[in-house]
Amino acid sequence: MTSRLPVDASARARLRAAQRAEATALKAVQAADEVRSRARAALDSAERAVTGAQAELVRTSGADRAALLLDVPVKALPRVVRATEERPSEPA
């Protein structure tokens, strides 16, 4: 399947302008996707830090006291401790 090129100069100019606009929009999408990826990585890192700190609080104060201090159900805390024990330590 071959596509015909516009023969009129103004049509070619419009095509080139449309292609430039398309390329610019694609670059913007790629840049936004990269920003989103970095934000997700930062959020994942923060989530690991919070989970680790919660697990340390459970080990230090016990599940009941930690639940009271964190204002979370006691049932949620064993998952926190297990999650930190199952996850391999990450390099700093």
C-alpha positions as CSV (number, residue, x, y, z in Angstrom):
1,M,0.0,0.0,0.0
2,T,1.6,3.3,-1.0
3,S,0.5,6.6,0.3
4,R,0.4,9.5,-2.1
5,L,2.3,12.6,-1.3
6,P,0.4,15.9,-1.6
7,V,1.4,17.6,-4.8
8,D,0.3,21.1,-3.8
9,A,2.9,23.1,-1.9
10,S,0.5,24.3,0.7
11,A,-0.7,20.8,1.3
12,R,2.9,19.6,1.8
13,A,3.4,22.5,4.2
14,R,0.3,21.5,6.2
15,L,1.5,17.9,6.2
16,R,4.9,18.9,7.5
17,A,3.3,21.2,10.2
18,A,1.0,18.3,11.2
19,Q,4.0,16.0,11.5
20,R,5.9,18.5,13.6
21,A,2.9,18.9,15.9
22,E,2.6,15.1,16.1
23,A,6.2,14.7,17.0
24,T,6.0,17.4,19.6
25,A,2.9,15.8,21.2
26,L,4.6,12.4,21.2
27,K,7.7,13.9,23.0
28,A,5.4,15.5,25.6
29,V,3.7,12.1,26.2
30,Q,7.1,10.4,26.6
31,A,8.3,13.1,29.0
32,A,5.2,12.9,31.1
33,D,5.5,9.1,31.2
34,E,9.1,9.5,32.5
35,V,7.9,11.9,35.2
36,R,5.2,9.4,36.2
37,S,7.8,6.6,36.4
38,R,10.0,8.7,38.6
39,A,7.1,9.7,40.8
40,R,6.1,6.0,41.2
41,A,9.6,5.0,42.1
42,A,9.7,7.8,44.7
43,L,6.3,6.7,46.1
44,D,7.4,3.1,46.2
45,S,10.5,4.1,48.2
46,A,8.5,6.2,50.6
47,E,6.0,3.3,51.0
48,R,8.9,1.0,51.9
49,A,10.2,3.5,54.4
50,V,6.8,3.8,56.1
51,T,6.3,0.1,56.2
52,G,9.8,-0.4,57.7
53,A,9.2,2.2,60.3
54,Q,5.8,0.7,61.2
55,A,7.4,-2.7,61.5
56,E,10.1,-1.3,63.8
57,L,7.4,0.2,66.0
58,V,5.6,-3.1,66.2
59,R,8.9,-4.8,67.2
60,T,9.6,-2.1,69.8
61,S,6.2,-1.5,71.3
62,G,4.2,-4.6,70.3
63,A,1.2,-4.9,68.0
64,D,-1.4,-3.6,70.4
65,R,0.5,-0.4,71.4
66,A,1.6,0.2,67.8
67,A,-2.0,-0.1,66.6
68,L,-3.0,2.4,69.2
69,L,-0.2,4.9,68.3
70,L,-0.8,4.5,64.6
71,D,-4.6,4.5,64.8
72,V,-4.8,1.4,62.7
73,P,-6.5,-2.0,63.3
74,V,-4.2,-4.5,65.1
75,K,-4.9,-6.9,62.3
76,A,-3.2,-4.7,59.8
77,L,0.1,-4.7,61.7
78,P,1.2,-8.4,61.3
79,R,1.0,-7.8,57.5
80,V,3.4,-4.9,57.9
81,V,5.9,-7.0,59.8
82,R,5.6,-9.9,57.4
83,A,6.0,-7.5,54.4
84,T,9.3,-6.2,55.8
85,E,10.6,-9.7,56.7
86,E,9.7,-11.1,53.3
87,R,11.3,-8.3,51.3
88,P,15.0,-8.6,50.8
89,S,16.9,-5.6,52.2
90,E,17.6,-3.0,49.6
91,P,20.9,-1.2,49.2
92,A,21.0,2.3,50.5
